[in-house]
Amino acid sequence: MGSTRGVAEAAAELAKQFSGRILLPGDAGYDDARRVHNGLIDRRPALIARCRGAADVADAVGAARALGLEIAVRGGGHNVAGHGTVEDGLMIDLAGMQGIHVDAKARTARAEGGVTWNGFNRETQLHGLATTGGVVSSTGIAGLTLGGGLGWLMSRHGLALDNLLSADIVLADGRVVTASAEENPDLFWALRGGGGNFGVATSLQYRLHPVGPTVTAGLIAYPFAAAWDVLRHYRDVTAALPDDFTVFAGMVHAPDGSGTKLVAMVLCHCGDAAAGQAAVRPIKAFGTPAMDAVGPMPYCAVNAMLDGAYPKGALNYWKSAFLSHLDDDAIRALIDCFARCPTAMGQVLVEHFHGAVTRVGVGDTAFPHRSPGYNMLVLGEWMDPRQNDACIAWVRESYAALDAFTGAGRYVNYIAEDERGDVVAAAYGPNYRRLQQVKAKYDPQNVFRRNQNIRPAA
């Protein structure tokens, strides 16, 4: 690692031609820039490079390598493991790279690496267009897409990565290359699921689809005492959904901070209004809801409807895996786990996969999870650091209790900081060896390792 004096000298040299801003510890804005969404992550980079373009990113990569500093890349900063920041390394911060260009005629959009889904959707919805984005709108487009990209449109239009047409990437040696089906196709394959292992994505081009601007969506919640019936009904509903309809379920707490436990379904139907109303009718007619907020709403509002449940600075610790089955025993186990939740912000979520996302070959992209089914997430979230031990223990104990119902597959965007090695290999399954070979070609020295790391093939 470079000395403090060496870092300061390098920062001064870098700043001579840098379009963005270079921050050192103690500089105004440093403390704000170093923080990521997860308040449990508290790291102090030796240097923060707030980039404005690909040239800034290339120079920052070069400076980090010259100084021997580990590189972290911050897009939206949402990654729960905190990979967007680094202790005593160099943070490449893309927050200043916010350009978005929509080609409505071609139904494509190109956006820079610092864009979040709320900004992206705002521009595309001007034209009645969208692509699959995150379920939380403050999430960055780059991190979500490169790791997978679950979202409300995935059953109709596939994952975010399935809609990626090309990406401009700054490699470890400072070169800028385009990855697409025509240019560097091996890299393009690996980027679609392989995360930040291969370089820094400075811009991404997406395929867009006619969506909205009004869709049928929302949240319907029931008292926790009804969880057994509601989750079995959810299993029945998701057994035969049309592609236009995405439905997730979860056990959550009331948003008023009271700690009241609820069981909920959150949904989005992206087809026409009449079909949407028909699709949600069996859900709205079920049981006695404590809250029913399902109806017509703008797609931008759908993508932001859960934002309040994930405030920046909240402390987060998650564990997730794909369920091999959602039988009665699995439902009982999910309910028992949530009953013991020690935080009024904790959740147990079930995300359903069907439709377009499951009609892509396992080896067509690096993301291998293409079977119909469910992804389960035990989500620990709290505000008081005095709850750290209790909340982390609850997540770990719940995950262990659910082990009998999970498969080997893992969604890399949900993998925690303390899970490495075999967990990452399992997340990529049959695609892992090929990813190692692409890694060896484009980043043989594993410069980009602040991620769910894929080690280069020997």
C-alpha positions in Angstrom: 0.0 0.0 0.0 1.2 3.5 -0.8 2.4 5.8 2.0 0.2 8.7 3.1 2.7 11.1 1.5 2.8 9.0 -1.7 -1.0 9.0 -1.9 -1.1 12.7 -1.4 1.5 13.3 -4.1 -0.3 10.9 -6.5 -3.6 12.7 -5.8 -2.1 16.0 -6.6 -0.7 14.6 -9.9 -4.0 12.9 -10.8 -5.9 16.1 -10.1 -3.9 18.0 -12.8 -6.0 16.6 -15.6 -8.9 15.0 -13.7 -12.4 16.2 -14.7 -14.0 15.2 -11.5 -12.8 15.7 -7.9 -10.1 13.9 -5.9 -10.8 13.6 -2.1 -8.4 12.7 0.7 -9.3 12.0 4.3 -10.1 15.3 6.0 -11.2 17.0 2.7 -14.7 18.6 2.6 -17.1 16.0 1.3 -14.9 13.0 2.0 -17.0 11.6 4.8 -20.2 11.8 2.8 -18.6 10.3 -0.3 -17.1 7.3 1.5 -20.4 6.1 2.9 -22.5 3.5 1.1 -26.2 2.7 1.5 -25.5 0.0 4.2 -24.7 1.8 7.4 -23.1 -1.4 8.8 -20.2 -0.7 6.4 -17.8 1.9 7.7 -14.6 2.1 5.7 -12.1 4.9 5.0 -10.5 4.9 1.6 -7.0 6.4 1.3 -8.3 8.2 -1.8 -11.7 8.8 -3.5 -11.8 9.6 -7.2 -15.2 11.2 -8.0 -15.1 10.6 -11.8 -16.9 12.5 -14.5 -16.1 10.2 -17.4 -14.2 7.2 -18.7 -10.9 9.0 -18.9 -11.2 9.8 -15.2 -11.9 6.2 -14.5 -8.9 5.0 -16.5 -6.6 7.5 -14.8 -7.9 6.4 -11.3 -7.3 2.7 -12.2 -3.8 3.6 -13.2 -3.1 5.6 -10.1 -4.4 2.8 -7.9 -2.2 0.3 -9.6 0.9 2.5 -9.4 0.3 3.0 -5.6 -0.6 -0.6 -4.9 -4.0 0.3 -3.7 -7.0 -2.0 -3.7 -9.8 -0.7 -5.9 -13.5 -0.4 -5.0 -16.1 0.8 -7.5 -19.1 2.7 -6.3 -22.1 3.0 -8.6 -25.3 3.5 -6.7 -23.6 2.3 -3.5 -26.5 -0.2 -2.6 -24.5 -3.5 -2.6 -25.3 -4.9 0.9 -21.8 -6.3 1.2 -20.3 -2.9 0.9 -18.1 -3.6 -2.1 -18.4 0.0 -3.2 -16.0 1.2 -0.6 -12.6 -0.1 0.7 -10.4 0.5 3.7 -7.1 2.3 2.8 -7.7 1.7 -0.9 -9.0 3.8 -3.8 -12.7 4.3 -4.3 -13.7 5.0 -7.8 -17.0 6.9 -7.3 -19.2 7.1 -10.4 -22.0 9.2 -8.7 -21.1 12.2 -10.9 -21.6 10.1 -14.1 -25.4 10.7 -14.6 -25.8 11.0 -18.4 -28.8 9.2 -20.0 -29.8 9.2 -23.7 -33.0 7.6 -24.8 -33.5 6.7 -28.5 -37.3 6.3 -28.5 -37.4 5.2 -32.1 -34.9 2.4 -31.7 -36.2 1.7 -28.2 -32.8 1.8 -26.6 -31.2 3.9 -23.8 -27.6 4.5 -22.9 -26.8 5.5 -19.4 -23.6 6.2 -17.4 -22.4 4.0 -14.6 -23.6 6.3 -11.8 -27.2 6.4 -12.8 -29.8 4.9 -10.5 -33.1 3.4 -11.5 -35.2 6.4 -10.5 -33.3 8.6 -12.9 -33.3 6.0 -15.6 -37.0 5.4 -15.4 -37.8 9.1 -15.3 -36.2 9.5 -18.7 -37.5 6.4 -20.4 -41.0 6.8 -19.1 -41.2 10.2 -21.0 -41.5 7.9 -24.0 -43.7 5.2 -22.4 -40.7 2.9 -22.3 -38.9 0.9 -19.6 -36.6 -2.0 -19.0 -36.4 -4.3 -16.0 -34.9 -2.4 -13.1 -34.5 -3.0 -9.4 -37.4 -3.2 -6.9 -35.9 -0.2 -5.1 -35.4 2.8 -7.3 -32.3 4.2 -5.6 -30.3 1.2 -6.6 -27.6 1.8 -9.2 -28.2 0.4 -12.7 -24.7 -0.9 -13.1 -24.3 -3.1 -10.0 -27.8 -4.5 -10.3 -27.5 -5.3 -14.0 -24.0 -6.9 -13.9 -25.0 -9.1 -11.0 -28.4 -10.1 -12.4 -31.2 -7.6 -12.1 -34.4 -9.0 -10.5 -37.3 -6.5 -11.0 -41.0 -6.0 -11.7 -40.8 -6.6 -15.4 -38.6 -9.7 -15.4 -41.4 -12.2 -16.1 -42.3 -10.3 -19.3 -38.9 -8.9 -20.3 -36.3 -10.9 -18.5 -33.7 -9.7 -16.0 -31.9 -6.4 -16.4 -28.9 -8.2 -17.8 -31.1 -9.9 -20.4 -31.8 -6.4 -21.8 -28.2 -5.2 -21.8 -27.1 -4.6 -25.4 -23.6 -3.3 -24.8 -21.3 -1.8 -22.1 -18.2 0.3 -22.2 -15.7 -1.1 -19.8 -12.4 0.3 -18.4 -10.1 -2.7 -18.0 -7.4 -3.2 -15.4 -4.7 -2.0 -17.8 -6.6 1.2 -18.5 -7.9 0.3 -21.9 -11.5 1.2 -22.7 -13.4 -1.5 -24.6 -16.9 -2.1 -25.7 -18.6 -5.4 -24.9 -21.5 -6.6 -27.0 -22.7 -9.5 -29.0 -20.4 -8.2 -31.8 -17.4 -6.8 -29.9 -15.6 -8.8 -27.3 -18.5 -11.3 -27.0 -16.7 -13.4 -24.4 -16.5 -10.4 -22.1 -20.2 -9.5 -22.9 -21.2 -13.0 -21.8 -19.3 -12.7 -18.6 -20.6 -9.2 -17.7 -24.1 -10.5 -17.7 -24.0 -11.9 -14.2 -20.3 -11.8 -13.4 -20.6 -8.5 -11.6 -17.7 -6.1 -11.3 -15.0 -8.7 -11.8 -13.8 -7.6 -15.2 -13.6 -3.9 -15.2 -15.5 -0.6 -14.5 -18.7 -0.2 -16.5 -18.7 3.5 -17.5 -21.9 3.2 -19.6 -24.5 0.6 -20.4 -26.9 0.4 -23.3 -30.3 -1.3 -22.8 -33.2 -2.6 -24.8 -36.4 -0.8 -23.9 -40.0 -2.0 -24.1 -43.4 -0.2 -24.1 -44.5 -0.1 -20.4 -47.1 2.1 -18.8 -47.0 4.9 -18.0 -49.7 3.4 -15.8 -49.7 -0.2 -14.7 -51.6 -2.3 -12.1 -49.5 -2.7 -9.0 -49.1 -2.3 -5.3 -49.0 -4.0 -2.0 -51.7 -6.0 -0.1 -51.0 -6.9 3.5 -52.6 -9.1 6.1 -52.2 -9.7 9.9 -49.3 -12.0 10.6 -51.7 -14.4 12.2 -52.9 -15.1 8.6 -49.4 -15.9 7.3 -50.0 -19.7 6.9 -53.1 -19.1 4.7 -51.6 -16.2 2.8 -48.4 -17.9 1.9 -50.2 -21.0 0.8 -52.4 -18.8 -1.3 -49.3 -17.1 -2.7 -47.9 -20.5 -3.7 -51.2 -21.3 -5.5 -51.3 -18.0 -7.3 -47.8 -18.2 -8.5 -48.3 -21.7 -9.9 -49.8 -20.2 -13.1 -49.1 -16.5 -13.6 -49.1 -14.8 -17.0 -45.8 -13.3 -18.1 -47.2 -9.7 -17.5 -47.6 -10.5 -13.8 -44.8 -10.5 -11.2 -45.8 -11.3 -7.6 -43.4 -11.4 -4.6 -44.4 -12.2 -1.0 -42.9 -11.3 2.3 -43.3 -11.1 6.0 -42.6 -7.5 7.0 -43.4 -5.0 9.7 -45.9 -2.2 9.6 -44.3 1.0 8.2 -45.5 3.1 11.2 -42.6 1.8 13.3 -45.0 0.0 15.7 -43.3 -3.3 15.2 -46.6 -4.9 14.1 -45.8 -8.0 12.0 -47.6 -8.5 8.7 -47.6 -10.8 5.7 -47.8 -9.2 2.3 -47.8 -9.7 -1.4 -46.3 -7.1 -3.6 -47.1 -7.1 -7.3 -46.9 -5.5 -10.7 -48.9 -6.3 -13.8 -47.4 -4.5 -16.8 -50.0 -5.4 -19.4 -53.2 -3.5 -20.3 -55.5 -2.2 -17.5 -58.3 -4.7 -18.1 -55.9 -7.7 -18.0 -54.3 -6.2 -14.9 -57.6 -5.8 -13.0 -58.5 -9.4 -13.9 -55.1 -10.8 -12.8 -55.2 -9.1 -9.3 -58.8 -10.0 -8.6 -58.1 -13.4 -7.0 -55.5 -11.7 -4.7 -57.6 -8.8 -3.7 -60.6 -11.1 -3.0 -58.6 -13.3 -0.6 -59.0 -13.1 3.1 -59.4 -9.9 5.1 -56.5 -7.6 4.3 -55.2 -5.1 6.8 -54.2 -2.9 3.9 -54.9 -3.0 0.2 -52.9 -0.5 -1.9 -53.3 -2.4 -5.2 -54.5 -0.5 -8.2 -53.5 1.7 -11.2 -50.2 3.6 -10.6 -47.4 5.1 -12.7 -44.6 2.7 -13.4 -42.1 5.1 -11.8 -44.1 5.0 -8.6 -44.1 1.2 -8.7 -40.3 1.1 -8.9 -40.2 3.5 -5.9 -43.0 2.1 -3.7 -40.6 0.1 -1.5 -37.9 2.8 -1.2 -39.0 4.0 2.2 -38.4 0.5 3.7 -34.7 0.8 2.8 -33.4 4.1 4.0 -29.7 5.1 3.4 -27.7 4.5 6.5 -29.8 1.7 8.0 -27.7 -1.2 9.2 -28.2 -4.3 7.0 -27.2 -7.9 7.1 -28.7 -10.4 4.6 -28.6 -14.0 3.6 -30.3 -15.4 0.6 -30.7 -18.6 -1.5 -32.9 -20.1 -4.1 -35.6 -22.4 -2.6 -35.7 -25.9 -4.0 -39.3 -26.1 -3.1 -42.0 -24.1 -1.3 -44.0 -26.9 0.4 -45.9 -26.7 3.6 -42.9 -27.4 5.7 -40.9 -24.6 4.1 -43.7 -22.2 4.7 -43.9 -23.2 8.4 -40.1 -22.7 8.7 -40.3 -19.2 7.0 -43.1 -18.2 9.4 -41.2 -19.5 12.5 -38.1 -17.6 11.5 -40.0 -14.3 11.1 -41.8 -14.8 14.4 -38.4 -14.5 16.1 -37.3 -11.4 14.2 -35.8 -8.9 16.8 -36.0 -5.7 14.6 -39.0 -3.7 13.5 -37.4 -3.4 10.1 -36.6 -7.0 9.5 -38.1 -9.0 6.7 -38.3 -12.5 5.1 -39.0 -12.2 1.4 -39.9 -14.7 -1.3 -39.3 -13.6 -5.0 -40.9 -15.6 -7.7 -39.2 -16.5 -11.0 -41.3 -17.4 -14.0 -41.9 -16.3 -17.6 -39.2 -14.7 -19.7 -36.5 -14.9 -17.1 -36.8 -18.7 -17.2 -36.7 -19.0 -21.0 -33.0 -18.2 -21.3 -30.5 -21.0 -21.4 -28.3 -21.6 -18.3 -25.2 -21.0 -20.3 -26.4 -18.2 -22.5 -25.3 -15.6 -19.9 -23.1 -15.9 -16.8 -26.3 -15.8 -14.7 -27.3 -19.4 -14.4 -30.5 -19.4 -12.4 -33.2 -19.9 -15.0 -35.6 -22.4 -13.4 -39.1 -21.5 -12.4 -39.2 -21.1 -8.6 -38.4 -18.8 -5.7 -35.5 -16.9 -4.3 -35.6 -16.5 -0.5 -34.1 -13.6 1.4 -33.7 -13.2 5.2 -33.2 -9.4 5.5 -31.9 -8.0 8.7 -32.3 -4.2 8.9 -32.1 -2.0 11.9 -31.0 1.5 13.0 -29.5 1.1 16.5 -25.9 -0.3 16.5 -26.7 -1.9 19.9 -28.8 -4.4 18.0 -26.0 -5.5 15.8 -25.3 -8.8 17.5 -29.0 -9.8 17.9 -29.9 -9.0 14.4 -27.0 -10.6 12.7 -27.5 -13.7 14.8 -31.2 -13.8 13.8 -30.3 -13.7 10.1 -27.7 -16.5 10.5 -29.9 -18.7 12.6 -32.9 -18.2 10.3 -30.8 -19.1 7.3 -29.5 -22.2 8.9 -33.0 -23.2 9.9 -34.1 -22.9 6.2 -31.2 -24.8 4.9 -33.3 -28.0 4.3 -35.4 -26.1 1.8 -32.7 -24.3 -0.2 -30.7 -25.4 -3.2 -27.0 -24.7 -4.0 -27.8 -21.6 -6.1 -27.2 -18.1 -4.8 -28.0 -14.6 -6.2 -24.7 -12.8 -6.2 -26.2 -9.4 -5.5 -27.5 -10.6 -2.2 -24.4 -12.4 -1.0 -23.0 -11.0 2.3 -19.5 -9.7 2.9 -18.5 -12.7 5.1 -19.4 -15.3 2.4 -16.7 -16.1 -0.1 -15.0 -19.0 -1.9 -17.3 -21.9 -2.5 -20.4 -19.7 -2.1 -19.4 -17.6 -5.1 -18.6 -20.8 -7.1 -22.1 -22.1 -6.2 -23.7 -18.9 -7.3 -22.4 -19.4 -10.8 -22.8 -23.2 -10.9 -21.8 -24.7 -14.3 -20.7 -21.2 -15.6 -18.0 -20.7 -13.0 -15.1 -22.3 -14.9 -15.8 -20.3 -18.0 -16.0 -17.1 -15.9 -12.6 -17.9 -14.5 -11.2 -18.2 -18.0 -12.6 -14.8 -19.1 -11.3 -13.3 -15.8 -7.8 -14.6 -16.7 -8.0 -13.0 -20.1 -9.2 -9.5 -19.0 -8.0 -9.2 -15.4 -5.3 -11.8 -14.9 -3.9 -10.1 -11.8 -7.3 -9.9 -10.1 -7.1 -6.1 -9.8 -10.9 -6.0 -9.5 -11.5 -8.2 -6.5 -13.7 -6.0 -4.3 -16.8 -8.0 -5.4 -18.1 -11.5 -5.2 -14.7 -12.5 -6.6 -14.1 -14.8 -9.4 -10.5 -15.9 -9.3 -8.6 -16.1 -12.6 -8.1 -19.5 -14.1 -4.5 -20.7 -13.6 
